Amino acid sequence: MGFWLNEKHTGGYSVNWKFTETLYTTNTDYQQLAIINTVEFGKALVLDGIIQTTEYDEFIYHEMISHPAMITHPNPKKVLVIGGGDGGTIREVIKHPSVEQADLVEIDEKVIWACREYLPEISCALNEQRVRIFVEDGLKFVKQKKEYYDVVLVDSSDPIGPAVGLFGEEFYRDVYDVLKEDGLMVAQTESPLFNKQLLRDVNKVMSDIFPVTRTYLTAIATYIGGFWSFTTGSKTYDPVLVEPDETLINGMELKYYNIDVHKACFVLPNFVMELFK
């Protein structure tokens, strides 16, 4: 016995998830939110009918949006996470001993509440003393400071609803301004198979703004097509040239990210490189 969630991604592609129960559901000021218990992937956060994270493979996404940038910067002290109300990215950020302040900006406070209540393994770091939580619009938040953060991680949902502006040129320019002179950012940039134009556009805009722009890839079964991209913009440091600190990485007891993964993820297949020509 069970129920089925049908994720409709395109006119010809959808994903079906079998789940046993709905643990929580509500309509927030921004989106429809649910926590469900899936058969294969454990508990999951669902926004507007699309699964955002699951207990089973969340570590891949959260480690890969966080550690390539955090390892590239030699001394990240102040870090900003925009979106990511589930807390997984913050959890990875504060594994770095250099971090003195980790700010989370999430527009929808009910996402934070639901994940604290039902996904404690992911949200476990939100009460850590170095973490500050702001229930605000990230688009407005980045306009309030200049040259303040060492690293900015844009952990947004898909480019619909409240997340649309987080993929725009004005926002990326504001992120550039909020970074210190040697700062860098990373944004999740969707599927390289299903969102080619978005990935091309983001890479172009970031390349116009940042001296160093790199796209990297990973595989995450939860997401459309199982193939996911991130794009980093850096004022100084090139993640391809950095020599990762093996002692630091090994001390974090990570499940996915390691030195070899760091080096390999920036090696792009031909069809992705073609997008950027």
C-alpha contacts under 8 A as a table, 3 or more apart, distances in Angstrom:
res1	aa1	res2	aa2	distance
1	M	20	T	7.49
2	G	18	K	6.57
2	G	19	F	5.84
2	G	20	T	4.83
2	G	21	E	7.53
3	F	18	K	5.63
3	F	19	F	5.32
3	F	20	T	6.12
3	F	21	E	7.54
4	W	16	N	6.41
4	W	17	W	5.50
4	W	18	K	4.52
4	W	19	F	6.08
5	L	16	N	5.62
5	L	17	W	5.00
5	L	18	K	6.35
5	L	19	F	7.35
5	L	49	G	7.65
6	N	14	S	6.67
6	N	15	V	5.81
6	N	16	N	4.60
6	N	17	W	6.48
6	N	49	G	7.78
7	E	14	S	5.31
7	E	15	V	5.02
7	E	16	N	6.21
7	E	17	W	7.90
7	E	49	G	6.30
7	E	50	I	5.78
7	E	51	I	7.95
8	K	11	G	7.58
8	K	13	Y	6.57
8	K	14	S	4.42
8	K	15	V	6.70
9	H	12	G	7.94
9	H	13	Y	5.79
9	H	14	S	5.41
9	H	15	V	7.84
9	H	224	I	7.65
10	T	13	Y	5.08
10	T	14	S	6.82
15	V	224	I	7.87
17	W	38	T	6.93
17	W	39	V	7.95
18	K	38	T	5.84
18	K	39	V	5.80
18	K	40	E	7.79
19	F	22	T	7.91
19	F	36	I	6.70
19	F	37	N	5.46
19	F	38	T	3.86
19	F	39	V	5.21
20	T	36	I	7.66
20	T	37	N	5.76
20	T	38	T	6.09
20	T	39	V	6.53
21	E	36	I	5.87
21	E	37	N	5.54
21	E	38	T	7.69
22	T	25	T	7.15
22	T	34	A	7.15
22	T	35	I	6.10
22	T	36	I	4.42
22	T	37	N	6.46
23	L	34	A	7.49
23	L	35	I	5.42
23	L	36	I	5.45
23	L	37	N	7.06
23	L	118	Y	7.92
24	Y	34	A	5.44
24	Y	35	I	5.13
24	Y	36	I	7.12
24	Y	114	A	7.70
25	T	32	Q	7.60
25	T	33	L	5.58
25	T	34	A	4.16
25	T	35	I	6.45
26	T	32	Q	6.10
26	T	33	L	5.43
26	T	34	A	6.53
27	N	30	Y	7.70
27	N	31	Q	5.97
27	N	32	Q	4.46
27	N	33	L	6.05
28	T	31	Q	5.34
28	T	32	Q	6.09
28	T	33	L	6.94
28	T	108	D	7.47
28	T	110	K	6.84
29	D	108	D	7.55
30	Y	108	D	6.91
30	Y	161	G	7.29
30	Y	162	P	6.62
31	Q	47	L	6.50
31	Q	48	D	5.92
31	Q	161	G	7.60
32	Q	47	L	5.61
32	Q	48	D	4.84
32	Q	49	G	7.48
33	L	45	L	7.52
33	L	46	V	5.79
33	L	47	L	4.77
33	L	48	D	6.45
33	L	111	V	7.42
34	A	45	L	6.09
34	A	46	V	5.04
34	A	47	L	6.56
35	I	43	K	6.81
35	I	44	A	5.61
35	I	45	L	4.86
35	I	46	V	6.07
35	I	114	A	7.50
35	I	118	Y	7.32
36	I	43	K	5.59
36	I	44	A	5.42
36	I	45	L	6.82
36	I	46	V	7.46
37	N	42	G	5.50
37	N	43	K	4.26
37	N	44	A	6.30
38	T	41	F	5.60
38	T	42	G	5.00
38	T	43	K	5.82
38	T	44	A	6.90
39	V	42	G	6.30
41	F	44	A	7.51
41	F	54	T	6.02
41	F	55	E	6.24
41	F	56	Y	4.77
41	F	57	D	7.46
42	G	54	T	6.40
42	G	55	E	5.42
42	G	56	Y	6.05
43	K	54	T	5.80
43	K	55	E	5.67
43	K	118	Y	7.92
43	K	119	L	7.27
44	A	51	I	6.59
44	A	52	Q	7.28
44	A	53	T	5.64
44	A	54	T	4.27
44	A	55	E	6.46
45	L	51	I	5.81
45	L	52	Q	5.54
45	L	53	T	5.51
45	L	54	T	6.60
45	L	115	C	7.63
46	V	49	G	5.86
46	V	50	I	5.32
46	V	51	I	4.29
46	V	52	Q	5.65
46	V	53	T	7.60
47	L	50	I	5.38
47	L	51	I	6.43
47	L	52	Q	6.74
51	I	54	T	7.56
51	I	222	T	7.42
51	I	223	Y	7.84
52	Q	157	S	7.20
52	Q	222	T	7.96
52	Q	223	Y	7.93
53	T	57	D	7.74
53	T	58	E	5.68
53	T	222	T	7.21
54	T	57	D	6.03
54	T	58	E	5.48
54	T	222	T	7.29
55	E	58	E	5.78
55	E	119	L	7.69
55	E	121	E	7.84
55	E	122	I	7.65
56	Y	59	F	7.92
57	D	60	I	5.90
57	D	61	Y	7.57
57	D	220	I	7.01
57	D	221	A	7.29
57	D	222	T	7.18
58	E	61	Y	5.53
58	E	62	H	6.22
58	E	88	G	7.76
59	F	62	H	5.20
59	F	63	E	5.77
59	F	88	G	7.82
59	F	255	K	6.97
59	F	256	Y	7.26
60	I	63	E	5.43
60	I	64	M	6.05
60	I	219	A	7.89
60	I	220	I	6.61
60	I	255	K	7.61
60	I	256	Y	5.90
60	I	257	Y	7.72
61	Y	64	M	5.23
61	Y	65	I	6.10
61	Y	220	I	6.82
62	H	65	I	5.43
62	H	66	S	6.22
62	H	88	G	5.72
62	H	89	T	5.05
62	H	92	E	6.78
63	E	66	S	5.31
63	E	67	H	5.76
63	E	89	T	7.29
63	E	92	E	6.27
63	E	254	L	7.71
63	E	256	Y	6.98
63	E	257	Y	6.24
64	M	67	H	5.88
64	M	68	P	6.48
64	M	218	T	7.57
64	M	257	Y	6.64
65	I	68	P	7.04
65	I	69	A	7.71
65	I	89	T	7.25
65	I	153	L	7.17
65	I	155	D	7.60
65	I	186	V	6.85
65	I	187	A	7.46
65	I	188	Q	6.97
65	I	230	F	6.99
66	S	69	A	6.02
66	S	70	M	6.17
66	S	89	T	6.30
66	S	92	E	6.38
66	S	93	V	6.26
66	S	153	L	7.07
66	S	186	V	8.00
67	H	70	M	4.78
67	H	71	I	5.64
67	H	92	E	7.41
67	H	93	V	7.46
67	H	257	Y	7.39
68	P	71	I	5.41
68	P	72	T	6.09
68	P	239	P	7.00
68	P	262	H	6.31
69	A	72	T	4.97
69	A	73	H	6.31
69	A	151	V	7.24
69	A	184	L	7.11
69	A	185	M	7.16
69	A	186	V	6.88
69	A	232	T	7.68
69	A	239	P	7.15
70	M	73	H	5.51
70	M	74	P	7.93
70	M	76	P	6.56
70	M	93	V	7.37
70	M	96	H	7.73
70	M	151	V	7.21
71	I	74	P	6.83
71	I	244	P	6.13
71	I	245	D	7.25
72	T	237	Y	6.66
72	T	238	D	7.18
72	T	239	P	5.28
72	T	242	V	5.97
72	T	244	P	7.20
73	H	76	P	5.91
73	H	150	D	7.74
73	H	151	V	7.80
73	H	183	G	7.49
73	H	184	L	7.63
73	H	237	Y	6.82
75	N	98	S	6.12
76	P	79	V	6.96
76	P	98	S	6.01
76	P	99	V	5.86
76	P	150	D	5.42
76	P	151	V	6.61
77	K	98	S	5.50
77	K	99	V	4.14
77	K	100	E	5.07
77	K	101	Q	6.38
77	K	149	Y	7.83
77	K	150	D	6.48
78	K	99	V	6.13
78	K	100	E	6.11
78	K	101	Q	4.89
78	K	102	A	5.98
78	K	103	D	7.89
78	K	148	Y	7.52
78	K	149	Y	5.04
78	K	150	D	5.47
78	K	151	V	6.85
79	V	93	V	7.74
79	V	99	V	7.31
79	V	101	Q	6.34
79	V	102	A	4.83
79	V	103	D	6.24
79	V	149	Y	5.64
79	V	150	D	5.93
79	V	151	V	4.89
79	V	152	V	5.81
79	V	153	L	7.78
80	L	102	A	5.89
80	L	103	D	4.81
80	L	104	L	6.10
80	L	105	V	7.60
80	L	149	Y	6.67
80	L	151	V	6.38
80	L	152	V	4.70
80	L	153	L	6.21
81	V	84	G	6.88
81	V	89	T	7.40
81	V	90	I	7.06
81	V	102	A	7.47
81	V	103	D	6.09
81	V	104	L	4.85
81	V	105	V	6.22
81	V	152	V	5.90
81	V	153	L	4.79
81	V	154	V	5.94
81	V	155	D	6.69
82	I	104	L	6.06
82	I	105	V	4.89
82	I	106	E	6.27
82	I	138	G	5.87
82	I	152	V	7.59
82	I	153	L	6.27
82	I	154	V	4.86
82	I	155	D	5.75
82	I	156	S	6.89
83	G	104	L	7.23
83	G	105	V	5.92
83	G	106	E	4.74
83	G	107	I	7.18
83	G	138	G	7.43
83	G	154	V	6.44
83	G	155	D	4.95
83	G	156	S	4.97
83	G	157	S	7.47
84	G	87	G	5.83
84	G	88	G	6.96
84	G	89	T	6.44
84	G	90	I	7.87
84	G	104	L	7.57
84	G	105	V	8.00
84	G	106	E	6.79
84	G	154	V	7.91
84	G	155	D	4.98
84	G	156	S	6.44
85	G	104	L	7.54
85	G	105	V	7.77
85	G	106	E	5.55
85	G	108	D	7.69
85	G	109	E	7.75
85	G	111	V	5.75
85	G	112	I	4.90
85	G	115	C	7.62
86	D	111	V	6.64
86	D	112	I	5.80
86	D	115	C	5.26
86	D	116	R	7.49
86	D	119	L	7.74
86	D	122	I	6.49
86	D	123	S	5.58
87	G	90	I	5.29
87	G	91	R	6.16
87	G	112	I	7.57
87	G	115	C	7.72
87	G	122	I	5.88
87	G	123	S	4.28
87	G	124	C	7.22
87	G	125	A	6.76
87	G	126	L	6.11
88	G	91	R	5.02
88	G	92	E	6.55
88	G	122	I	4.88
88	G	123	S	5.90
88	G	125	A	7.93
89	T	92	E	5.21
89	T	93	V	6.22
89	T	155	D	7.56
90	I	93	V	4.96
90	I	94	I	6.30
90	I	102	A	7.05
90	I	104	L	7.30
90	I	125	A	6.67
90	I	126	L	7.19
90	I	131	V	7.83
91	R	94	I	5.75
91	R	95	K	6.88
91	R	122	I	7.34
91	R	123	S	7.20
91	R	124	C	7.03
91	R	125	A	5.01
91	R	126	L	7.45
92	E	95	K	5.41
92	E	96	H	7.74
93	V	96	H	6.02
93	V	99	V	7.55
93	V	102	A	7.41
94	I	97	P	6.92
94	I	99	V	6.18
94	I	102	A	7.19
94	I	125	A	7.92
94	I	130	R	7.78
95	K	252	M	6.42
96	H	99	V	5.83
96	H	248	L	7.95
97	P	100	E	7.92
99	V	102	A	7.01
99	V	130	R	7.89
100	E	130	R	6.05
101	Q	130	R	4.97
101	Q	131	V	6.15
101	Q	132	R	7.48
102	A	130	R	5.93
102	A	131	V	4.79
102	A	132	R	6.28
103	D	131	V	5.74
103	D	132	R	4.77
103	D	133	I	5.93
103	D	134	F	7.40
104	L	131	V	7.26
104	L	132	R	6.16
104	L	133	I	4.83
104	L	134	F	6.05
105	V	133	I	6.12
105	V	134	F	4.79
105	V	135	V	5.88
105	V	136	E	5.99
105	V	137	D	7.18
105	V	138	G	5.97
105	V	141	F	7.76
106	E	109	E	6.75
106	E	112	I	7.84
106	E	133	I	7.73
106	E	134	F	6.43
106	E	135	V	5.13
106	E	136	E	5.86
106	E	137	D	6.78
106	E	138	G	6.96
107	I	135	V	5.22
107	I	136	E	4.67
107	I	137	D	4.91
107	I	138	G	7.00
108	D	111	V	5.68
108	D	112	I	7.27
108	D	135	V	6.67
108	D	136	E	7.79
109	E	112	I	5.20
109	E	113	W	6.35
109	E	135	V	5.96
110	K	113	W	4.92
110	K	114	A	5.95
111	V	114	A	5.25
111	V	115	C	6.16
112	I	115	C	5.36
112	I	116	R	6.13
113	W	116	R	5.17
113	W	117	E	6.16
114	A	117	E	5.09
114	A	118	Y	5.93
114	A	119	L	7.54
115	C	118	Y	5.22
115	C	119	L	4.68
115	C	120	P	6.61
115	C	122	I	7.52
115	C	123	S	6.12
116	R	119	L	5.81
116	R	120	P	5.39
116	R	123	S	5.49
116	R	124	C	7.39
117	E	120	P	6.54
119	L	122	I	5.62
119	L	123	S	6.24
120	P	123	S	4.95
120	P	124	C	5.22
121	E	124	C	5.53
122	I	125	A	7.84
123	S	126	L	5.80
124	C	127	N	7.13
125	A	128	E	5.25
125	A	131	V	7.79
126	L	131	V	6.31
126	L	133	I	7.89
127	N	131	V	6.78
128	E	131	V	5.55
129	Q	132	R	7.83
136	E	140	K	7.73
136	E	141	F	6.90
137	D	140	K	5.54
137	D	141	F	6.20
138	G	141	F	4.83
138	G	142	V	6.27
138	G	166	L	7.92
139	L	142	V	6.03
139	L	143	K	7.26
139	L	165	G	7.05
139	L	166	L	6.93
139	L	171	F	6.27
140	K	143	K	5.46
140	K	144	Q	7.14
141	F	144	Q	5.59
141	F	145	K	7.89
142	V	145	K	6.27
142	V	174	D	5.97
142	V	175	V	6.17
142	V	178	V	6.19
143	K	146	K	7.73
143	K	174	D	6.07
143	K	178	V	7.44
145	K	148	Y	6.36
145	K	177	D	7.93
145	K	178	V	5.65
146	K	177	D	5.49
146	K	178	V	4.37
146	K	179	L	6.90
146	K	180	K	7.72
147	E	177	D	5.94
147	E	178	V	4.58
147	E	179	L	4.53
147	E	180	K	4.00
147	E	181	E	6.69
148	Y	178	V	5.55
148	Y	179	L	5.61
148	Y	180	K	5.53
149	Y	152	V	6.83
149	Y	178	V	6.25
149	Y	179	L	4.80
149	Y	180	K	5.68
149	Y	183	G	6.90
150	D	179	L	5.83
150	D	180	K	5.67
150	D	182	D	7.12
150	D	183	G	4.53
150	D	184	L	6.60
151	V	179	L	6.90
151	V	183	G	5.63
151	V	184	L	5.15
151	V	185	M	5.55
152	V	175	V	7.39
152	V	179	L	7.41
152	V	184	L	6.55
152	V	185	M	4.58
152	V	186	V	6.52
153	L	185	M	5.65
153	L	186	V	4.96
153	L	187	A	5.99
154	V	166	L	7.72
154	V	185	M	7.59
154	V	186	V	6.10
154	V	187	A	4.53
154	V	188	Q	6.55
155	D	187	A	6.41
155	D	188	Q	6.18
156	S	163	A	6.18
156	S	166	L	7.12
156	S	187	A	7.71
156	S	188	Q	6.89
157	S	160	I	7.83
157	S	163	A	6.04
158	D	163	A	6.54
158	D	164	V	7.68
158	D	190	E	7.36
159	P	162	P	7.99
159	P	163	A	5.25
159	P	164	V	4.42
159	P	165	G	7.75
159	P	166	L	7.61
159	P	167	F	6.98
160	I	163	A	5.71
160	I	164	V	5.11
161	G	164	V	5.98
162	P	165	G	7.33
163	A	166	L	5.42
163	A	167	F	7.58
164	V	167	F	6.05
164	V	168	G	7.54
165	G	168	G	5.30
165	G	171	F	6.88
166	L	171	F	6.13
166	L	172	Y	7.83
167	F	171	F	7.18
167	F	172	Y	7.64
167	F	202	V	6.99
168	G	171	F	5.48
168	G	172	Y	6.53
168	G	202	V	7.79
169	E	172	Y	5.17
169	E	173	R	6.23
169	E	205	V	6.15
169	E	206	M	7.93
170	E	173	R	5.18
170	E	174	D	6.28
171	F	174	D	5.04
171	F	175	V	6.22
172	Y	175	V	4.94
172	Y	176	Y	6.22
172	Y	205	V	7.97
172	Y	206	M	7.08
172	Y	209	I	7.80
173	R	176	Y	4.99
173	R	177	D	6.37
173	R	209	I	6.75
174	D	177	D	5.03
174	D	178	V	6.27
175	V	178	V	5.08
175	V	179	L	6.32
175	V	185	M	7.65
176	Y	179	L	5.39
176	Y	184	L	7.97
176	Y	209	I	7.51
176	Y	210	F	7.54
177	D	180	K	7.72
179	L	182	D	7.52
179	L	183	G	5.04
179	L	184	L	6.84
180	K	183	G	4.92
181	E	235	K	6.61
181	E	236	T	7.78
182	D	234	S	7.44
182	D	235	K	5.32
182	D	236	T	5.14
182	D	237	Y	7.15
183	G	234	S	6.20
183	G	235	K	5.78
183	G	236	T	7.07
184	L	232	T	7.11
184	L	233	G	5.66
184	L	234	S	4.08
184	L	235	K	6.05
184	L	236	T	7.71
184	L	237	Y	7.66
185	M	232	T	5.45
185	M	233	G	5.27
185	M	234	S	6.30
186	V	230	F	6.65
186	V	231	T	5.56
186	V	232	T	4.20
186	V	233	G	6.44
187	A	230	F	5.62
187	A	231	T	5.43
187	A	232	T	6.44
188	Q	229	S	6.24
188	Q	230	F	4.41
188	Q	231	T	6.48
189	T	198	L	7.41
189	T	199	L	5.94
189	T	202	V	7.55
189	T	228	W	7.56
189	T	229	S	5.31
189	T	230	F	5.05
189	T	231	T	6.33
190	E	194	F	7.97
190	E	195	N	6.23
190	E	198	L	7.88
190	E	199	L	7.16
190	E	228	W	5.75
190	E	229	S	5.58
190	E	230	F	7.37
191	S	194	F	5.33
191	S	195	N	5.25
191	S	196	K	7.31
191	S	199	L	7.95
191	S	224	I	6.83
191	S	225	G	7.16
191	S	227	F	5.88
191	S	228	W	4.76
191	S	229	S	5.98
192	P	195	N	5.56
192	P	196	K	5.28
192	P	199	L	6.67
192	P	227	F	6.92
192	P	228	W	6.44
192	P	229	S	6.31
192	P	272	V	6.94
193	L	196	K	5.99
193	L	225	G	7.31
193	L	227	F	7.52
194	F	224	I	7.77
194	F	225	G	7.70
195	N	198	L	5.40
195	N	199	L	6.26
196	K	199	L	5.17
196	K	200	R	6.06
196	K	275	L	7.25
197	Q	200	R	5.02
197	Q	201	D	6.02
198	L	201	D	5.09
198	L	202	V	6.08
199	L	202	V	5.24
199	L	203	N	6.12
199	L	275	L	7.98
200	R	203	N	5.29
200	R	204	K	6.21
200	R	275	L	5.65
200	R	276	F	5.92
201	D	204	K	5.12
201	D	205	V	6.17
202	V	205	V	5.17
202	V	206	M	6.02
202	V	231	T	7.79
203	N	206	M	5.25
203	N	207	S	5.95
203	N	213	T	7.21
203	N	214	R	7.87
203	N	215	T	7.48
203	N	231	T	6.97
203	N	276	F	7.07
204	K	207	S	5.12
204	K	208	D	6.33
204	K	276	F	7.30
205	V	208	D	5.17
205	V	209	I	6.48
206	M	209	I	5.04
206	M	210	F	5.74
206	M	213	T	6.38
206	M	233	G	6.09
207	S	210	F	5.48
207	S	211	P	6.86
207	S	212	V	6.98
207	S	213	T	5.50
207	S	233	G	7.50
208	D	211	P	7.88
210	F	213	T	6.35
210	F	233	G	5.47
210	F	234	S	5.70
210	F	235	K	5.68
211	P	233	G	7.58
211	P	234	S	6.42
211	P	235	K	5.59
211	P	236	T	7.06
212	V	233	G	5.77
212	V	234	S	5.02
212	V	235	K	6.40
212	V	236	T	6.97
212	V	237	Y	7.37
212	V	238	D	6.29
213	T	231	T	7.19
213	T	232	T	5.63
213	T	233	G	4.59
213	T	234	S	6.38
214	R	231	T	5.75
214	R	232	T	5.27
214	R	233	G	6.70
214	R	239	P	7.80
214	R	266	F	7.33
215	T	229	S	6.85
215	T	230	F	5.67
215	T	231	T	4.27
215	T	232	T	6.22
215	T	266	F	6.50
215	T	268	L	8.00
216	Y	229	S	5.76
216	Y	230	F	5.40
216	Y	231	T	6.35
216	Y	265	C	5.21
216	Y	266	F	4.53
216	Y	267	V	7.23
216	Y	268	L	7.02
217	L	227	F	7.27
217	L	228	W	5.65
217	L	229	S	4.56
217	L	230	F	6.32
217	L	265	C	5.32
217	L	266	F	6.78
217	L	268	L	7.45
218	T	227	F	6.16
218	T	228	W	5.41
218	T	229	S	6.54
218	T	265	C	6.57
219	A	226	G	5.46
219	A	227	F	4.66
219	A	228	W	5.87
220	I	223	Y	5.91
220	I	226	G	4.92
220	I	227	F	6.12
220	I	228	W	6.64
221	A	224	I	7.77
221	A	225	G	7.58
221	A	226	G	4.50
221	A	227	F	7.68
222	T	226	G	6.53
223	Y	226	G	5.21
223	Y	227	F	7.28
223	Y	228	W	7.46
224	I	227	F	7.22
234	S	237	Y	6.01
234	S	238	D	6.97
237	Y	242	V	7.64
238	D	241	L	5.48
238	D	242	V	6.45
239	P	242	V	5.28
240	V	263	K	6.67
240	V	266	F	6.79
244	P	249	I	7.86
244	P	259	I	6.12
244	P	262	H	7.97
245	D	248	L	5.39
245	D	249	I	6.28
246	E	249	I	5.13
246	E	250	N	5.98
246	E	259	I	6.80
247	T	250	N	5.28
247	T	251	G	6.16
248	L	251	G	5.25
248	L	252	M	6.80
249	I	252	M	5.50
249	I	253	E	7.43
249	I	254	L	7.57
249	I	258	N	6.66
249	I	259	I	7.74
250	N	253	E	5.81
250	N	254	L	7.40
250	N	258	N	7.82
254	L	257	Y	6.24
254	L	258	N	7.62
256	Y	261	V	7.92
257	Y	261	V	5.79
257	Y	262	H	6.88
258	N	261	V	5.22
258	N	262	H	6.20
259	I	262	H	5.15
259	I	263	K	6.51
260	D	263	K	5.22
260	D	264	A	6.03
261	V	264	A	5.01
261	V	265	C	5.79
262	H	265	C	5.62
262	H	266	F	7.24
263	K	266	F	6.17
263	K	267	V	7.47
264	A	267	V	5.43
265	C	268	L	7.39
268	L	272	V	6.28
268	L	273	M	6.37
269	P	272	V	5.63
269	P	273	M	6.52
270	N	273	M	5.11
270	N	274	E	6.14
271	F	274	E	5.08
271	F	275	L	6.67
272	V	275	L	5.24
272	V	276	F	7.20
273	M	276	F	5.52
273	M	277	K	6.98
274	E	277	K	5.43
